Each structure stands twice: as C-alpha cells, then as structure tokens.
C-alpha cells in the first residue's frame, strides 16, 4: 500500500517535490523566498542559455521586477561582459545605466514619432544615470525622454486627496 503522499488527486502513483534554498545551513522553502529570488530562478534557464549560446536572443520585460538592484547590476554586468548571446530587456531601475556600456542602451521617449533613441555625447567618465536624470529633469534633450512632472501639481493633488479623505473620516 502506498503512502497518501505518493498518490496524486486521481489516485495515481506520484511523487511530491519541494524546492528549498539553503543559506548558511538554513533551509528556506522556495515559496518563502523573496519575489526577486523567485524571479531570478524563473528566468535563470533563459539567462544560462543566452550566456552560453551565440545564436540565442532572449527578451525579458521588466527584468528588474523585485530584484535587488545591486544583484541585478552584477548579473547584467557579467552577461554583458561574457555572455555569448543577446539579451533584450526593459527595466525601470536606473542601476542598469551604471553597469552597461552606453552603446548598448536604448531609451524610449515621449515622442510618438521617435520612440527610441540612444544618448549622444557620452564621454569617458560620464555617469549615464546622472545624464539621464538631468535630461529628464531639465527637459534638455531635443527628444524628450519622459513627460515633465510638475511637482507643484503633485503637491496640489496630494493636498486635495487629503482633504477629501479627511471629509470621509468625519
């Protein structure tokens, strides 16, 4: 007779598999891991393939979702320096700008007629992250990288929302 754990819902013989990570001798169930660790494990087979095979191109949307930015930067730096295939990805985390060569980065823009641009006039020693933030903040580029956010409008909206919420509490 089989143990109840060795039988699936249909009564067929089966096996249960539990994933754990191990850090400093402590086993952690995979479901208890952070979103970032689960995300890395989820894309790991793709990254391994891209790293080792020249004829591989991988596209990942929001690669930075939940991943600690220093770890993300380290992974991307290794992939860029030693990977054989290509990795195309989107990210909101600006750490990417500090670890990748500016020639391999393309920015989306707020201009529907010119959706993607590369940053020009980058010199050795320039911090691409600082250049990007300055460009967005000052609206200095010929092509706008993002819609300008007016902080006064944000403050007014928060104030109004607070007054409305305060009226409901009474």
Order of alpha helices (4+ residues) and beta strands (2+ residues): beta-beta-alpha-beta-alpha-beta-alpha-beta-beta-alpha-alpha
